Amino acid sequence: MIRSFLLLVLISLFGCNKDDHSNITSPALIPYPEGLTTHYITVNSVIRKYLIYRPAGMTSVKAVVMVLHGGGGAGVGVSELGTHPLSVFRTLADQEKFLVVYPEGSSDIQGNPGWNDCRSDDFSGSQGDDITFLKQLNAQLVSELTINASKMFLTGTSNGALMTYSYAFQFPETIKAIAVSSGNLPEFPESGVCTTGSSIPLPILLTHGTSDPAMPANGGCVANLGGECNRGKVISQSATINYWLQRNGLQNEIPVVSQFDVNVTDAGNVEKRVYNGANPLVYYVLHNAGHQVPSKTVFSNSSAASGVQNRDIEFAEEVWSFFKGLQ
């Protein structure tokens, strides 16, 4: 009888240990399979698409990085490895074990995916309810992954950069920080929240080419090859920086400045300005560079519409390093 009792106790102990172990490592804790997968969410009766990349071996969520493509391009195709610098976030996720989300924007007048940002004078851009889509997707991810806003990050390029600003005006309390490539604030923002905006500080990283023909560093018409200025106007890069310095309480901070030129065959060197504080701002001035996302590993061809790519920094690496430092 004593032997039977001891046997039952041992079985019970081993059974508890096995259950505890499976609960800790169960991949069901993250309701998305490993690899790059396609998903859909319905927003105001419209089905919206997004991709999620979960690296192999990831069993807990340290961060979620939402990546917004530019306008008139391949949409979530920027997630394809080797085809676009924004795909490098996947490579970093493999190393650092964070989740990457690639939402797809609504269609513009030519049927290409883009974002309905805060420009009131963008007459050829997307007109979908993109802000509600991103807000609802953010809320869904937070709920599904059982995390909070401190693990949610947002980044984008070009039209995606302006959409990142738009989100930061309206729902900054739902994210930890933002990063943009080739994006200036609109000169004529839509009325309401896009004009009044939120005053909540938000850490931000920015990169911009001084010879960007599509998003002029000195402000003006966006992607104005046809001369009609139908994509709206933006303010200058310096005015955009000043807005964020004011919002983040950094207007009296003296930046820490460094310069480097890793790839001497591209357009020019990089000047990095770091404004330290509770809500820091990091600004990369890409001298003589154009509109493309800067990258050391994924080359983008030069053109009259885009200029010359900077090859001195890897945008995704700089962004993730910035986000990671805030955790």
N, C-alpha and C positions, 0 to 999 in steps of 0.2 A: 504493500500500500504506500509506504514511504517512497519507494522507487518510482511508482506511478505519479505521485504528487510532484517529485522533483523533475520528472520528465516533462510534465505539463508546464511547470514554471519555465524551464529552459526553452521550450517551444514558443511560449508566450513572449519571452524576452527577445529571442531571435526574430520573431515575427514583427515586433514593434520596431526593431532596428532597421529591418528591411523596408518597412513602410516609410519611416522617417527619411531614409536615404533617397527613396524614389521621389518623395515630395520635393526634396531639395534640388534634384537634378532633372526633374521632369520637363521635357521640352514643351509640354502643354502650358507651362507658365507664360510662354510667349505664343499667342495664337496665330502665328504666321510660320509657314515652313521655311527651311533653310534655302538660300539662293534668292534669285530675283523672280518675284511672282506678281501677277496682275490682279488687281482688285477693283471693285466698284462700290460707289456709295450714291444713294439717291438724295438729291438736294432740291427741294421745292419742285418735286416731280420730274427732275432732270437727272439722268444717270451720269455720274462723273467717274472718271478713271484715274487710278493712281497705281504706281508700282512700289513694292517694298523689297528692300534687300536686307536679308538676315544672314549674316556670316555664319559659316559652319562653326559649331562649338559654342555658340552664344547661348547662355542659359539664364542671364539676367540682363536688365536694361540699364545701362549707365547713361545713355543719351539717345535722343531721336533727332536726327538732322533732316529737315525737310528742304528739298532742293528745287527751286523754281527755274525752269528753262526760260530762254529768251522768247521774243515774239516772232511769229512767222516762220518758225523753224520746225524741227522734228519732234517737238513736244517731249514726251518721255523717252524718245530715242537718244537723248543726251545721257541716258544711263548705260548705253552700250559701251563696253570696255574698249578703249583705244580709239573711239570715234569722236569723243568730245571731252574737254578737260573736266567737266562736271562728273564724268564717270569715275574719276579718280577717288571720289568719296567712297566708292565700293572697295577699292584697294585698301584704303585706310581703315575701313570698317573691318576688313579681314584681320588687320593687325591689332586694332584697338577694341573690337567687339562692341560697336554701337550700331543702331538701326538707321538705315537710310530710306527716305521716302521721296519718291518722284511723282508729284501730282501733275496732271495734264490740264492745261488751260482751256478756255472755251474758244470757239472758232472766230477768227476775224472776218472781214468782208471777202477775203480770198479763200476762206475755208481752212486756213492754217491755225494751229493752236497758239493762243496768246493769253494775255491777262488784261482784264478790265480794271486798270489801276485808277489813280486819282486824277489823271489828266482830263479836264473838261473839254479840251480842244483836240482830242485824238479821235478823228472822224473815220479812220480806217481800221482801228483796232477792235479788239474783242468787246462784246457787249453783254457777256454772260454774268451771272451772279457769282463771280469768283471769290469774293470776300466771304460770302456765306459758306461756300464750298470749303475753303481753307479753315475757317473757324470750326465748322462741323467736323471736318477731318481731324483737326487738332484735338477737339473734345473727345472724339471716338477713340483716338489712340491713347489719350491719357486714361480713359476709362478701361479700355481693353488691357492695357499694360500695367495698370494700377500704379501709375506714377503721378507726378505733379509738374507744374510749369517749369520748375527749376531744371528739368531734364529735356525741355523742348527748345529746339533751335531752328532758326529760319534763315535761308540764304538764297540768293538768286542773281541772275545776270541780265543786264539790259532791261527789257520789259519785265522780266522776273525780278530785277532789282527794284523797279518802281512799284511792283506789286508787294515786295517786301516792305517798302516804306509805307504803302497803303495799309498793310496789316499792322504795322507798328503804330500808325496813327489811331487805329480803331480798337485793337485788342492786345496791347503790349503786356497786360497782366497775365496772358496765357503763354508767354515765351520767356526764355532767359536772356537771349541776345540775338542779334542779327548780323549778317555780313552781306555785302553787295559788291558786284563787279560791274563797272561801266554803267552807273546809274546816278542821275541828278534829280533833284526834286522838281516837280512840275511848276511852271511859271503861273499857270492858270488852273489851280486845283478846283475840283468840283466843290459845290457848296456843302455845308454840313460838316461832318467829322473830318473830311479830307481838308477842309479849310481851317477849322478851329484846331483840330488835332489833339492828341493827348500830350500832356506835359510830363508823363511818367518817364524818368530816365531809363535808358536801355543801352547796354554795352553794344558797341558797333565797330565793325572792321570794314574798310572801304578800299578798293583799288580802282584806279582810273588812269587811262592813257592820256597824255597831254596832246596827242595828235589824233584823238578819236573823232572820225568824221560822222559817226552815227549818233553819238551822245556828246555833243561839243563841250569841251572842258570849260569854255567861256560862256556856255549857255546858248540858247537859240533853238532852231527847228531840229526835231529828232528824225534821223534817217531821211534826209531831205534831198535825195538824189533827183527826184522829179521836179523839185523847186516849188511844190505846192504847199508845203508845210502842213500836210493833212494828218500828220502824226502828233501834232502838238508841239509846244515849246517847253523847255526846261530852264531852270536857273543855272548859274555857273557851278562848277565843282567847289570853288572856294566858298560860295554862298551856302552850298549844301553842307560843307564841313562846319561852317560857322553856326548853322542851325543846330547841328548835333552837339557842338561844343556848348552852346547855350543850354540846350535841353538837358545835357548831362552834367551841367555845373562845372565845366572845364574851361570856360572862356579865359580864365586868368592863369591857366597852367602853361608852363613852358615845355614844349615837346622834347622828348629824347630823340635825336635824329641820327640815323645811320645811312650809309650809302654802300651799294654793292653792284657789281656787274659780273654775274656768273657766266653769262653767255655773251661774249663780245661780238657775235655775229648778228644779233638782233638789233632792234632800232636804237636802244640806249640803255642807260642804267636805271636803277631803282633807288628812290629816296623813301625811307621808312620813317614816319613820324608817330611816336607813341605818346599819347596824352594819358598819364596815369591818374587814377582816382577810383572811387567806389564804382563808377560806371565808365570804364575806360573807352577811349577811341583810338583806333589804330588806322593810319592812313598810308597807303602805298602809292606814291607818285611814280607812274611808269613813263619815264621820259621818252618822248617821240613815239610811244606805242599807240596802237589803235584800239579798236572796240572788242577784240576777241578776249576771252578769258585767258589770263596769263598761265602758262604751263611749261614745265621743263620736259615733260614726257609725251604730251599729245599736241602735235603740230597743227596749226590752223593756217590755211593759205592766206596770203595778202591779197587785197583787192581795193578798188577805189571806194567801195561801200564800207569796208571794215578797217582799212589801214594795215599796219604791221603788228603782229603778235609779240608781246614781251615773253622771253624765254628764261628770265632770271629767277622767277619764283613759281612755285606750284600752288595755285590758288587754293585748292582743296586742303593742302597741307597747312598753309598759313591759317585758313579758317578753322580747321579742326584744332590746331594748336591754341588758337585764341579761345575757342569755345571750351576746350578742355581745361584751360587755365582758370576759368570762371567757376569750375565745379568745386 
